Amino acid sequence: MVMVYVPSGEFQMGTDDDQMKYSLQLCGETASRMFGPGTRCFASEFADEKPAHMVTLDGFWIDRFEVTNAQYQCCMEAGACTPPVESGSYTRDAYYGESAYDNYPVVWVGWEQATDYCAWAGARLPTEAEWEYAARGPESRIFPWGDIFEGTSLNYCDVNCELGPNDETVDDGYADTAPVGSYPSGASWCGALDMAGNVREWAADWFGPYYGRQVNPSGPYTGEMIVSRGGSWLDPPENVRSTKRGRNTTDFTIYKLGIRCVR
């Protein structure tokens, strides 16, 4: 795996009031497509992204791409990883183990499988703060590429998407996962790709509320849910923002959740 360096620094983690307004605008556009013009969204839907707070981090390395099927297969062959729960993807009966999809992101892996893979690769899962900093940078962008949504910069629920509130104005080329690194215009400030869309990515942290200023935070000591980040090919624009927080049990697996590691 090629890794990119994320230098030490400070950034605003979470969503402030101005960013919340834009988030609500995006959400309202999605809701209108689903339920008719004028349908509203409410700030309470994004309450777990507040309060916005300053975080200071030491430098670290992060995978430039999401972990691929071929890379995960190497871990399996080494006896350090167990197979994904399913071998297909959402639209493909055969996916994992098929050479045509070697460079596509591995899916159907739980948190412990993701942890095992990163350890085998000499790395670890990113903390939630590390993931968000790599995606947003010191300018605390809403998306990896900037503050305005660009449908051509990621794989999300576009005209090809059979599920969810698809956006019929954009064709990103895929109805499911795309090969990693397919959207260079969506690169984050440090050069990491697919940090919005394609597949969600496991983080290391238990899910918990935000607090004030922090230095190298690593989340709660215990919990019931683990954080996931980044949105997927099935998500609308408001759910691929760099501040959007997902949460799942450690044994949860699905066709839109994968892995990225850090050192």
Secondary structure, 3 states (H helix, E strand, C coil): CCEEEECCEEEEECCCHHHHHHHHHHHHHHHHHHHCCCCCCCHHHHHHHCCCEEEEECCEEEECCCCEHHHHHHHHHCCCCCCCCCCCCCCCCCCCCCHHHCCCECCCCCHHHHHHHHHHCCCECCCHHHHHHHHHCCCCCCECCECCCCHHHCCCCCCCCCCCCCCCCCCCCCCCCCCCCCCHHHCCCCCCCCCCCCCEEEEEEECCCCCCCEECCCCCCCCCCEEEECCCCCCCHHHCCCCCCEEECCCCCCCCEECCCEC
